[in-house]
Amino acid sequence: MATEDRTKPPWLPPRPIIRLIWSAHRGAYRATGGRAGLWKPRGKGWGTLRLTTTGRRTGRPRGVIIAYVADGPRLVSLAMNGWGEAEPAWWLNLQAHPEAGVDLGRERRTVRARAATGEERERLWARWREAEPKLDAHAALRPAGTAVVVLEPVPTTPTTMC
């Protein structure tokens, strides 16, 4: 009797646990005034940043801590919601208002967001796969594709003092 090749889906904590971890992470960031909770990518790994978007319905600032990898001066994230079905609110906000703020600890930037497409998306997905080896298996849990979000620095315009 031949055995079937069955691949077991990757384990994810239950949704309430994921939300609790997110809440604790935000709490540590707030309690330390931003000294804890953000880190830069090390080696082929990923880091975390605080993204401030403009709410698509309220117009109010909305902050979230997300994972990213660096691609030169650009920051690259994945529009996932803990690998849940829904698109994350921060990505929906960026689609309505692409300009946002990024806090990398001691550095703050203004960025413009867009979804990577074509060969660029494939290259950046492969970069994320280096940082997160189970990426493809986790992405397969979502009913739709996962957008690769590129946060490009917005050049600042020098001001002249009179």
N, C-alpha and C positions, 0 to 999 in steps of 0.2 A: 504494500500500500504506500503510495507516494504521499509525502507530507507537503502541505501547502506552505509557501513562503509568506508568512504573516509578519508584517512590520507593525510593531506596537506604536501607537501614537505617543508623542513625548508627554511626559507628566507635567502638568501645570497645577499649582495650588488652586484650591477653590477660589472663586471670584471674591468672596468676602475677605479672604486672607490677602489676596493681591491688593485690595482696596485698603486694608489695614496697614500693609507695608508702605503703600504710597503715602498714607496719612502720617505714619511715623517719620518717613523721610522728610516730608514737608515740615513737620513739627521740629525736627532736629535743625533744619535750615533756619526756620524762624527763631527758634530759641537761642541760637548762637549768632544771630544777626548775619547769617550767610557764611560764617566761618566753617561750618560743617554741612555736608550734603551735596557739594559740588566738587567734581574732580576732573582733571584732564585725562584724556586717553593715555594709557601707558603701553608701549610696544604696539602690538596689533589689537589691543583691547579697545573698549569704548569708555567714554567719560560721561559726565552729566552736566547739564546747563539749565539755567532758569530762563524760560522763554516767556515774554510778556506780549500777548496779542491784544488786539482790539476786538471785543465781543461783536459778533456779526449782527446780533439783535439789539443789544443794549448800548453798544458803542463805548462801554467801560473797559478799562484794562483788566486782563485776565492772565494770571500767572500759573505756570506749570513747570515742573522739573521733568526733563526728558533726557534720554540717552542720545549720544551722538558719536560720530567718528569724524576726524578731520580729513579734509581733502584740500590740501594747500590752505589758502585763507578761508575756504568755505567750510561750513559745518553741515553734516549730513545726518538726518534722523530718519526714522521709519514711522509712518503714520499708522500706528497700531494702538490699540486700546487694551493693553495687557493681553493681546492676542484674542480679544473678544470680537464679536461680530461688528459692532458699531464703529464708525469712524470716530477718532478722538475729536473732542470739541476744539482743541487747539488747531487741528488741521482744517476743520470747517471754518474757523475764524480766519486763518491765514488765506484761505481761498477767497474770502470776502474782502479782507484787508491784508495784502501781502507784506506790508512793512511792519516790522516788530522789533522788540528789544531783546537782547541776549545778555545774560549775566553769566560770566565765566569765573566767578569769584572776585578777583581784583580787577578784572577787565570787563567793561561794558561795551557793547556794540549795537549799532542799528543795522538790521539785515532786511533783505527782501527775499521772500520765500517763493519757491516754485517746485513743481514736481519734475523729477528727472524722467527723461524718456529715452527710448531707443538704446543705442550702445552705451550712452552715459549711465542709464539706469542699470544696465547689466554690469558695467564696471563697478558702480557703487554698491550694487547688491553683493557682488563678489567680495568687495572690501568689507562689507558688513558680515559676510559669511566667515571671514577670517577672525573677526571679533567675537562672533557668536556662532559656533559650529553647528548648533541645532536649528539655525535660522529657517532653513527650508521646511523642516518638519513642523516647526511652530507656525510658519506662514500658511501651511496647508490646513491648519485648523480653522482659518478664516474663510468665510464663504466667498469673499471677493479678494482681489489683489490688494497688496499693501503698497501704498505710495512711498517712494523714496523722495524725501523732502530735502531740497538743497536750500541752505540759508546763506545767501551771498552778502558780503559786507556792502553797505551803502557808503559810497565815498562821502566824506564830510566836506562841506564847502567852507573854505577858510573865510573868516569874517575880518573885515578891516575896521580897525579902531580909528576914529576921527580925532 
